[in-house]
């Protein structure tokens, strides 16, 4: 008799064979491609169902909201350096957000708010550059220098965000809010191509390396591994409760630390994630 199917008569316990357990996906795999929509929907359900189930056991004065939204923004230096001559294109990405907030009143109009949100701050953009420092790979060879031409960029940042905000009620339906936040990255990407131009290797008068407009002719870059895993920033916004527990919200977040560590040489300017979010919420309590 197989060991995995023994019947222990004394305890009436049956040991069944276990199917092999697949290795878990890496977080970067979970939050890429088509999986991101499934993951965000699943996490959104968990983030809203848990506080809803516990709402009855919370203090009477505590206000609880479930929310979801769509963000538009960019990861950009401010101001734009002279080496970036123009913006050639911008493509919307599935920058979704879902989560819940808890607000505890401390006076008739003021309160303290915190919560947990799953967010994606992504973008696809194309810019033209003039003598912009870059580190590139072309034909398996790495090179660095001043690039003039077109740069296409893809940024993806899936994160869990915890805000801590002051809330000010303007009447019964409108509430202003603002304060710092911390974000923990679950999945990230910062990559792109350099094309339709040339690279002056190492110095402004260095060897001229041409970059074409077709795959194999352009150069690529990938700085994903150098991105921060934790970001700090500040956010402001407004909630407008329309009817019953349903309402709309508008928020603006500004990452103060940038997406790369301080002193990062490959990208000389600090790149700030700046995003606006339009959303809906439902007051659970």
Secondary structure, DSSP 8 states (H G I E B T S, - for coil): --GGG-EETTTTEE------------HHHHTSTTHHHHHHHHHHHHHHHHHHHHGGGS-TTEEEEEEEEEEEEEEE-SS--TTEEEEEEEE----EEEEEEEEEESSSSEEEEEEEEEEE--EEEEEEEEEEEEEEEETTEEEEEEEEEEEEEEEEEEEEEEEEEEEEEETTTEEEEEEEEEEEEEEEEEEEEEEEEEEEESSTTS-EEEE-SSTTTSEEEE-GGGB-SEEEEEEEEEEEEEETTEEEEEEEEEESS-SB-TT-SSS-S--EEEEEEEEEEEE--
